[in-house]
Amino acid sequence: MALDQAQYKHVFDLHYEALYGYACSILRSEVYVEDILQNIFIKLWETRNTIQVASVKAYLYTAVRNECLNQLKHKGVQAVYAHTARVTGTEADHGNKAEQKELQEQIQGLLNRLPEKCATVFYMCRQLGLSYREVAEELDLSIKTVENHMTKALKFLRGGLAAYLVSLLFLFIYQLFNV
């Protein structure tokens, strides 16, 4: 059975305050809660013909949780982006320069652990700006071999930096919510 207008109003009146509190407990802020709830109730109205009255409460709580988690994820991405912009910007402060230096040291440490030929190919492509064809000619390799060395180097760097960047991301998210 679909929701009619009277049932929809009853659902809204019955659940709005509890959903508001639930959303605030997840977000730890009231800034976006009203917008989130408004969007959820609009979606409920738009899908009222497919929603079963018995499952409305579960639908609402699941929708609120999902929207709040999306909002938190979005805020985390914004924080990382803002931090990256500060680090790479001309106004980077001493703390950001230290983080940048630490990241460069991490990358250099990983590059030092690459096999010699792989490191040479990576250096020539990325630092000297040579094309794969130019590197292949210089080192007397096939272009496919140069591509394979670059793939191996980039995969190794991504893997080595993943744990470092994830911990950095969590640090930024922690700082964002504890400011």
C-alpha positions as CSV (number, residue, x, y, z in Angstrom):
1,M,0.0,0.0,0.0
2,A,1.4,3.4,-1.0
3,L,1.6,6.5,1.2
4,D,-1.2,9.0,0.7
5,Q,-1.0,12.6,1.7
6,A,-2.4,12.2,5.2
7,Q,-0.1,9.2,6.0
8,Y,2.9,11.2,4.6
9,K,2.1,14.1,7.0
10,H,1.7,11.6,9.9
11,V,5.1,10.0,9.1
12,F,6.7,13.4,8.9
13,D,5.3,14.6,12.2
14,L,6.1,11.3,13.9
15,H,9.7,10.9,12.8
16,Y,11.1,14.3,12.0
17,E,12.5,15.2,15.5
18,A,14.0,11.8,16.0
19,L,15.6,11.8,12.6
20,Y,16.9,15.3,13.3
21,G,18.6,14.1,16.5
22,Y,19.9,11.0,14.8
23,A,21.5,13.1,12.0
24,C,23.0,15.5,14.5
25,S,24.5,12.6,16.4
26,I,26.2,11.3,13.2
27,L,27.4,14.7,11.9
28,R,28.0,16.3,15.4
29,S,26.7,19.5,13.9
30,E,23.3,20.9,12.9
31,V,24.6,22.8,9.9
32,Y,23.4,20.4,7.1
33,V,20.8,18.4,9.0
34,E,17.7,20.4,7.8
35,D,18.8,20.2,4.2
36,I,19.5,16.4,4.5
37,L,16.1,15.8,6.1
38,Q,14.3,18.0,3.5
39,N,15.9,16.0,0.7
40,I,15.0,12.7,2.3
41,F,11.4,13.6,2.8
42,I,11.2,14.9,-0.8
43,K,12.6,11.6,-2.0
44,L,10.0,9.8,0.2
45,W,7.2,11.8,-1.4
46,E,8.5,11.2,-4.9
47,T,8.7,7.4,-4.2
48,R,5.6,7.2,-2.1
49,N,3.9,4.8,-4.6
50,T,6.7,2.2,-4.1
51,I,7.3,2.5,-0.4
52,Q,5.4,0.2,2.0
53,V,4.0,2.0,5.0
54,A,5.4,-0.7,7.3
55,S,9.0,-0.1,6.1
56,V,8.9,3.7,6.1
57,K,10.8,4.0,9.5
58,A,13.6,1.7,8.3
59,Y,13.8,3.6,5.0
60,L,14.0,7.0,6.7
61,Y,16.8,5.9,9.2
62,T,18.8,4.2,6.5
63,A,18.5,7.2,4.2
64,V,19.5,9.6,7.0
65,R,22.5,7.5,7.9
66,N,23.6,7.2,4.2
67,E,23.2,10.9,3.6
68,C,25.1,11.8,6.8
69,L,28.0,9.5,5.9
70,N,28.1,11.0,2.4
71,Q,28.2,14.4,4.0
72,L,31.1,13.4,6.3
73,K,33.0,11.9,3.3
74,H,32.5,15.1,1.4
75,K,33.8,17.2,4.3
76,G,36.8,14.9,4.5
77,V,37.6,15.3,0.8
78,Q,37.2,19.1,1.1
79,A,39.6,19.1,4.1
80,V,42.2,17.1,2.2
81,Y,41.8,19.3,-0.9
82,A,42.1,22.5,1.2
83,H,45.1,21.2,3.0
84,T,46.8,20.2,-0.3
85,A,46.1,23.6,-1.8
86,R,47.7,25.2,1.3
87,V,50.7,22.9,1.1
88,T,51.3,23.5,-2.6
89,G,50.3,27.2,-2.5
90,T,52.7,30.1,-2.2
91,E,51.5,30.8,1.4
92,A,52.5,27.4,2.8
93,D,53.6,27.8,6.4
94,H,56.5,26.1,8.2
95,G,54.3,23.1,9.3
96,N,53.1,22.5,5.8
97,K,56.7,22.7,4.5
98,A,57.7,20.1,7.1
99,E,54.9,17.8,5.8
100,Q,55.9,18.4,2.3
101,K,59.6,17.6,3.1
102,E,58.5,14.4,4.9
103,L,56.5,13.4,1.8
104,Q,59.4,14.1,-0.5
105,E,61.7,12.0,1.8
106,Q,59.2,9.2,1.7
107,I,59.1,9.3,-2.1
108,Q,62.9,9.5,-2.3
109,G,63.2,6.5,0.0
110,L,60.8,4.5,-2.2
111,L,62.7,5.5,-5.3
112,N,66.0,4.4,-3.7
113,R,64.4,0.9,-3.3
114,L,63.5,0.5,-7.0
115,P,65.7,-1.8,-9.1
116,E,68.4,0.2,-10.9
117,K,67.0,0.0,-14.5
118,C,63.5,0.8,-13.2
119,A,64.7,3.8,-11.3
120,T,66.7,5.0,-14.3
121,V,63.7,4.8,-16.6
122,F,61.6,6.6,-14.0
123,Y,64.1,9.3,-13.5
124,M,64.5,9.9,-17.2
125,C,60.8,10.0,-17.9
126,R,59.7,12.0,-14.8
127,Q,62.6,14.2,-13.9
128,L,64.2,14.8,-17.3
129,G,60.8,14.8,-19.1
130,L,61.9,12.4,-21.9
131,S,59.3,10.5,-23.8
132,Y,59.2,6.7,-23.6
133,R,60.6,6.6,-27.2
134,E,63.5,8.8,-26.2
135,V,64.3,6.8,-23.1
136,A,64.0,3.5,-25.1
137,E,66.5,4.9,-27.7
138,E,68.9,6.2,-25.0
139,L,68.9,2.9,-23.0
140,D,68.7,0.6,-26.0
141,L,65.4,-0.8,-24.8
142,S,62.0,-1.4,-26.5
143,I,59.3,1.1,-25.8
144,K,57.2,-1.7,-24.3
145,T,60.0,-2.4,-21.8
146,V,60.1,1.3,-20.8
147,E,56.4,1.2,-20.4
148,N,56.7,-1.8,-18.1
149,H,59.4,-0.2,-16.0
150,M,57.3,2.9,-15.6
151,T,54.2,0.8,-14.7
152,K,56.3,-1.1,-12.1
153,A,57.7,2.1,-10.6
154,L,54.4,3.9,-10.4
155,K,52.7,0.8,-8.9
156,F,55.5,0.5,-6.3
157,L,55.3,4.2,-5.4
158,R,51.5,4.1,-5.1
159,G,51.7,1.0,-2.8
160,G,54.4,2.6,-0.7
161,L,52.6,5.9,-0.3
162,A,49.2,4.5,0.3
163,A,49.6,3.8,4.0
164,Y,51.4,7.2,4.4
165,L,48.6,9.1,2.6
166,V,45.8,7.2,4.4
167,S,47.3,8.1,7.8
168,L,47.7,11.7,6.6
169,L,44.1,11.7,5.5
170,F,42.8,10.5,8.9
171,L,45.0,13.2,10.6
172,F,43.4,15.9,8.5
173,I,39.9,14.6,9.1
174,Y,40.6,14.4,12.9
175,Q,41.9,18.0,12.8
176,L,38.8,19.1,10.8
177,F,36.4,17.8,13.4
178,N,38.4,18.9,16.4
179,V,38.9,22.5,15.4
